[in-house]
Amino acid sequence: MTKIKKIKEYLEYKNIPFRESNGELVVKCIFSNCDIDSVGNTGHLYFDAETGMYQCKKCDAKGNLITLQKHFGDLAATVENKEEPKRNVRTVTPAMVDKCHEMLPDEIIKYLNLRGISNEIIESHKIGYMLQYGTCWIAIPIKDINGNYIFFKLRQDPNCGDKKMTWPSNSSDNEVAAQIYDWESLIMATDKVLIAEGEMDALLMKSNGIQCISGTHGAGTTKDNWMEHFNPGLEYYICYDNDNAGKTGALNMAGKLLKNGCKNISIITLPEEVGEKGDLGDYVVKLGLPIDDLFTKYAKSYPEKIDTSDFEEIDIQDVCKVLDATIKKDDENKIVTFISMLTTYTDDSQMNIFFNAPSSTGKSHIPLSVVDLFPKEDIITLAYCSPTAFFHEQGLYNKEKNEIVVDLSKKILIFTDMPDQALISRLRPLLSHDEKESRLKITDKAQKGGNKTKNIVLLGFPSVYFCSAEMRIDEQESTRFLMLSPSIEHEKIYQGIKQSIIKASDSKKFNDDLNSDPNRILLKSRIIGIKQENISDVRIPDTDYLEKLYLKEGASVRPRQQRDIKKVISIIKGFALLNVWFRERSGDYILATKKDIDDGFNLWNKISYGQDFGLAPYLFEIYSKIIMVLWNEPGDDNLSRLLGGEGKRHSITRVEILKKHFEIYKTPLGMQKLRQQILPQLEQVGLIVQEKSTEDNREMVVIPQENGMEVEGTSYSVEGCGVNSVEDEDEIIHPKDSPAQGEMPF
């Protein structure tokens, strides 16, 4: 067959549908299933119609016509065609660089001078000139880390246009690899290093005596394998363009440097005078502003150092007052959510919380409102998500090891809707904190059709939050999560409606007032300060006191209590972290006080009911406040009458449960949900049984299993289980003595 030279011809040959737009061909991605949910002819794989270079904006697959032909197995056939001679792969040689440099016209030298680039730098960095693709280009030669020329970064002659590209389009490994420009400056640096967004900015700053480097493929490209070449002992200043891509790229670079152990990192934010898309050229050349100010006036440490000298020891009530602005009532739920998010900044004491309740009760509102206080870079918020999508979206592909690395260390991961069950099962080792590095496999679509296995490496532990109205919860999940339900009391709903009216009527004023609240600003700074303390863990020295509060000598225990005590301990650690500067410290550890332990158990008492059974509070309240209340009412069934008047009930009908639910909560409960989700969960944990009615075989009735639980008075924990097992009654608040749900537990 005749060798195909144009990408358009090849796509037509392979019957791949495409659409043309602004010199690009757009198709659905053919390398993964990332476009499986794209509508109509919407695709994310873009081909340059002229050069054949391509990139998927979702999975980041890159290459050219040759790599595409290899992907489909066509390259061998085209190369074997003896009618046409084989074309040598283009390589960049020192002789070629010298020749391009000699061709540099005087007018281009003047142009570079006007951009602040000195003749000395033009000479030392071999800036050249070439004719390619029917136009003229300024050519900046790029070396790899070994000092070998591998490609040119091309910038179109300003008299011809303003395009930018890389040449040749195929390097020795058939794909252009992003590089540091220039490696020598980075490796030989002994003082501060400025990291700019592009090569022209780097050349400008070099011309002004500043040790400067840049990436070759824009602000969005920062490779993990670059980091090992950054000396942790040096100062690094990052100055990218003022646009959103530049700001995001600067934070990404700073985050990777910090993770690599670099301590002296600063991000330079260019002043407003340079414009929304301004760069270093605008600052230095156009406006002529002082270069020294970049490293003083406009530079801020990353992460920004928080002055902790003004912080005072605070109580959780102070936090609750701040959260009142966005979460009405639900004090226990918002407090434990806040405390659990603080534990994100430990090595392995993070908590997992499952918000389970009917729709429109504020399940996702609570974690989303609390997390708004925390640094944006630590937050991952997702709705429904499949395993493949999750690992592709959150992971980085390690080509050398052929694996996707997903680093969730010290992240806050919120699922606003129940994710795919397969994803939950794959995250179980991470949720259980079994190992900091977990390895698993997923099945993905192969490039040539069919399926293939991919290796996934999960690193670290996040704080995880699930929100779901689905009442059927797998036991394996219920033991790994703290089960919570937002309050559905009348006063909370009433206050929530009032807040919604205020927010919806003037959202700008609402947000401005919220973000200008000095107490809220101080709390956000406090959280960043806690993060910067780099506390590995919180130690609890008084274990005897801890045991006394949790265990009762001789009492029976349940297997799940082994995980529940870990939840209690994590809560205690969160209280200690809140006042980290006022706790005894040893290295990267702090010591919890007796007050932290008491506060932790006081909070646990308010949220522990139902935890012994792995039930959300809403489900357990249906048992305790509806089923058991009905059960303790005088019976009026035939069996009771036969025994002589009104006596103890022997069963409860489903219709009675629905009526009682409406009576208590003022909201209807559907029969289908009661029958298919709620009652099976209660039956599964042994709180009820369902049998056919003795009066009507077509009807199922509910019979509670009276197992010694003290339901009346709302003492929810069974004997020997956690918080109801304290010998000294005066040292702790019991659930039966505690305020109603939604009130402060302290």
Order of alpha helices (4+ residues) and beta strands (2+ residues): alpha-beta-beta-beta-beta-beta-alpha-alpha-alpha-alpha-alpha-beta-beta-beta-beta-beta-alpha-beta-alpha-beta-beta-alpha-beta-beta-alpha-alpha-beta-alpha-beta-alpha-beta-beta-beta-alpha-alpha-beta-beta-beta-alpha-beta-alpha-alpha-alpha-beta-alpha-alpha-beta-beta-alpha-alpha-alpha-beta-alpha-beta-beta-alpha-alpha-beta-beta
